[in-house]
Amino acid sequence: MTKWEYLTAPVLIHNTKMILDNFGADGWELVQILQGATPEQLVAYFKREKQ
């Protein structure tokens, strides 16, 4: 059975691509992005297979 680990991280709206590319390079798969407390604040949810 596959085991997963999860990560939540803030994402700056003006630098979204670079932030997501960095997490992707580390093996994290983006699951969802939700709005935080304000429209400028985003929270990204990631998962990757546990090693």
PyMOL commands that set and color helices and strands:
alter all, ss='L'
color gray80, all
select helices_A, chain A and resi 13-25
alter helices_A, ss='H'
color red, helices_A
select strands_A, chain A and resi 4-12+29-35+41-49
alter strands_A, ss='S'
color yellow, strands_A
deselect
rebuild
show_as cartoon
